[in-house]
Amino acid sequence: MVVVETPTGTQPGTAAARWSALMAARAVPDEILAHAPASPYRQDPERFRPVADPPDTPSRRVGVAVLAESAERTVLDVGCGAGAASLALVGEARHVVGVDPASDMLAAFVGACLEWGMPYQAVLGSWPEALPDTGTADLVLCHHVGYDTADLAAFAAGLGAAARRGVVMELHATHPQAWLDPFWQRFHGVRRPAPPTADDALAVLTELGVEPEVQRWTADPRPPEDPDARVVRVTRRLCLPPERAGEVAAALAAHDGPTAPPAERVTFSWRP
Ligand SMILES: C[S@@+](CC[C@H](N)C(=O)[O-])C[C@H]1O[C@@H](n2cnc3c(N)ncnc32)[C@H](O)[C@@H]1O
């Protein structure tokens, strides 16, 4: 059995504690959540589908290099969503384990593996608690999950514990929902503090004794989303009822700041 150690835990004054505090400060206030017509945290599997011709990103390049060292070529995709990270390695990986606590995401992962002929195992669970169920793999991938976790130290320690050859963790350069902060102020009067960034995550990794290679890059624009579907999604994210979608659309149109997550990405990779 693999034991996950968190050497720093969340001792006051540590980078791990700072990360937890930054995340806690961004939680949706209880009284707003209690009246939300739908969960603001639910993510749509459609938006995370793997693509047939994956872009040649730094994350993918590290993954290809790590897998080239192994005969088994196994991958563990933590927070797999619909499998975009691991299925970008079709033709390189021989087996993929996907773990995710969202059953609709995991169903999309299974569908994509079947469609693309990738041998797979799907594990319904949260990281790092699910580690005993996933086992280890040559390559551990974790794309765009770090900002979903309050205890990044335990989370990242688990990634290292599960990896036989390499870990690739990809993040937005800053919290991907931070662009919504002016809208939280506008619709709820909630003032959000400065968001966590990839540099805060790097400090947590460093505190764990990990010295990752750090690659900063810019992602290609996402395919355009249906404008009405986008307004519905943002309205739900803001815990507002559907009848206020018109106000949200008008606020988005009038806003002179960013209205989407940043394109800047950071790839952290390290050897266990
Ligand atoms: C933004 S999506 C990214 C999905 C996929 N990795 C990608 O890059 O397309 C984040 C995913 O992480 C999952 N997730 C959130 N917290 C998690 C945790 N503690 N353990 C595992 N998965 C988690 C969510 O359910 C969701 O599917």
The ligand as an SDF file (V2000), in Angstrom:
LIG
                    3D

 27 29  0  0  0  0  0  0  0  0999 V2000
  -11.3910   21.6530  -14.9070 C   0  0  0  0  0  0  0  0  0  0  0  0
  -11.7520   19.9340  -14.9390 S   0  0  0  0  0  0  0  0  0  0  0  0
  -10.3070   19.3270  -15.7920 C   0  0  0  0  0  0  0  0  0  0  0  0
  -10.5410   17.9620  -16.4040 C   0  0  0  0  0  0  0  0  0  0  0  0
   -9.3440   17.3970  -17.1900 C   0  0  0  0  0  0  0  0  0  0  0  0
   -8.2060   17.1260  -16.3350 N   0  0  0  0  0  0  0  0  0  0  0  0
   -8.9430   18.3410  -18.3040 C   0  0  0  0  0  0  0  0  0  0  0  0
   -7.8500   18.9320  -18.2460 O   0  0  0  0  0  0  0  0  0  0  0  0
   -9.7430   18.4940  -19.2500 O   0  0  0  0  0  0  0  0  0  0  0  0
  -11.3800   19.4760  -13.2490 C   0  0  0  0  0  0  0  0  0  0  0  0
  -11.7570   18.0410  -12.9230 C   0  0  0  0  0  0  0  0  0  0  0  0
  -11.1700   17.7050  -11.6670 O   0  0  0  0  0  0  0  0  0  0  0  0
  -12.1060   16.9530  -10.9290 C   0  0  0  0  0  0  0  0  0  0  0  0
  -11.7140   17.0580   -9.5080 N   0  0  0  0  0  0  0  0  0  0  0  0
  -11.9430   18.0790   -8.6540 C   0  0  0  0  0  0  0  0  0  0  0  0
  -11.4250   17.8040   -7.4420 N   0  0  0  0  0  0  0  0  0  0  0  0
  -10.8320   16.5850   -7.5310 C   0  0  0  0  0  0  0  0  0  0  0  0
  -10.1300   15.7390   -6.6230 C   0  0  0  0  0  0  0  0  0  0  0  0
   -9.9000   16.0920   -5.3430 N   0  0  0  0  0  0  0  0  0  0  0  0
   -9.7010   14.5400   -7.0650 N   0  0  0  0  0  0  0  0  0  0  0  0
   -9.9010   14.1750   -8.3360 C   0  0  0  0  0  0  0  0  0  0  0  0
  -10.5550   14.9200   -9.2450 N   0  0  0  0  0  0  0  0  0  0  0  0
  -11.0270   16.1090   -8.8470 C   0  0  0  0  0  0  0  0  0  0  0  0
  -13.4400   17.5480  -11.3040 C   0  0  0  0  0  0  0  0  0  0  0  0
  -14.5180   16.6750  -11.0470 O   0  0  0  0  0  0  0  0  0  0  0  0
  -13.2580   17.8080  -12.7930 C   0  0  0  0  0  0  0  0  0  0  0  0
  -13.6170   16.7050  -13.5790 O   0  0  0  0  0  0  0  0  0  0  0  0
  1  2  1  0
  2  3  1  0
  2 10  1  0
  3  4  1  0
  4  5  1  0
  5  6  1  0
  5  7  1  0
  7  8  2  0
  7  9  1  0
 10 11  1  0
 11 12  1  0
 11 26  1  0
 12 13  1  0
 13 14  1  0
 13 24  1  0
 14 15  1  0
 14 23  1  0
 15 16  2  0
 16 17  1  0
 17 18  1  0
 17 23  2  0
 18 19  1  0
 18 20  2  0
 20 21  1  0
 21 22  2  0
 22 23  1  0
 24 25  1  0
 24 26  1  0
 26 27  1  0
M  CHG  2   2   1   9  -1
M  END
$$$$
